[in-house]
Structure formats: C-alpha cells, structure tokens
C-alpha cells in the first residue's frame, strides 16, 4: 500500500505526531485544512453551529435569571420582607 502524501506534493505522512517542528500536530492540521477548502468549509459550518448553540443556551439562561430577578423584586415590593 502506498503511503499517503500531502496535497502540496511534499512526501511524507499527512500528520507528524512526534514532529521536531515547533507547531506540531495543530500546525499540521491547520495547514491541511487551509490547503483543502472542501474539508475546511464543513468544519467551519460545524464550528459555527456549535458556537450558535452555546450562545443560544447562554441567552436562555440569562433570560431565566432576568425573569427570576424581576419576579423576586416584585414579590419583595408587594409582600414586603415579612418582618
């Protein structure tokens, strides 16, 4: 079986696990993604969906906290502190 080569024509494996280069594995992955937009676009779309989901969840939590705070203030003003 022929070893995999890079898309830029250099010989060698796609990823160097124990690379002597300063960047290491992360640099190799970023280099591969930037060299192949066919892979980069779906990865960016997935990352965007994850960020939007997290922001949506945080917005819901913030909304619940605001509603709880408003209800607490209204109850304290209406009923008093009870003392």
N, C-alpha and C positions, 0 to 999 in steps of 0.2 A: 504494500500500500504506500502510495506516495505521500510524503509529509506535507502538511498544509503550508502554504506560503502566503505572505501578505499581499494585499491588493495593490500596494505600491511597487511590487516587483522585487522587493528585498527577500532574500532567502531566510528561512528560519521559522520557528513557530509563531503563531499569532500573538501569544502572550508569553512573556518571560517571567515565570514565577519567582525565580531567585535572581533577578536581573541585577547587574552591577550598576546600572544607571540609577540616577538619583530619584527619578519619578516612580519607578517600579510598576506594579500592576495597574494602578489607577491611571497612570500616564498612558500605558499601552491600551487600556480600554477606551479612554477618551480619544486617543489617536485613531483607533479602529472606528469608533462611532462617527468621528468627523470625516473619515475617509469614505464612509458608506452611508449616504443620506437615506437609503432605503431602510436601514436599521434605525438611524437617528430619529426620523420623523415619528415612528410609532413609540419610541422610548420617550420622546418629548411629550407626546399626547398623553401617555400613561402618567407621566410625572405631573402634567397639568391637571389631570383628573384627580390625582391624589391630593394635590395642593388645594383644589377647589373643594374637595370633600372635607378636608381638615378645616378650612375656613368656614364652610357651611356649619360644621359641628360646633366650632367655637362661637359662631354667631348665634346659634340656637341656645347654647349655654349662657351667653351674655344676655340674651333676651329673657330667659327664665330668671336670671339673677335680678334684672331690672324690674320685672313684674313682681317678684317676691319682695324686693325692697320697697316698691311703691305700695304694695298691699300692707306691709309692715308699718310704714309711716302712716297710712290712712287709719289702720286699726288703732295705733297708739294715739293718734289725734282724736279719733272718735270715742274710744272707750277709755282713754287715759292710761296711766301706768298701773292703775289698780291700787295705788297706795293712798 
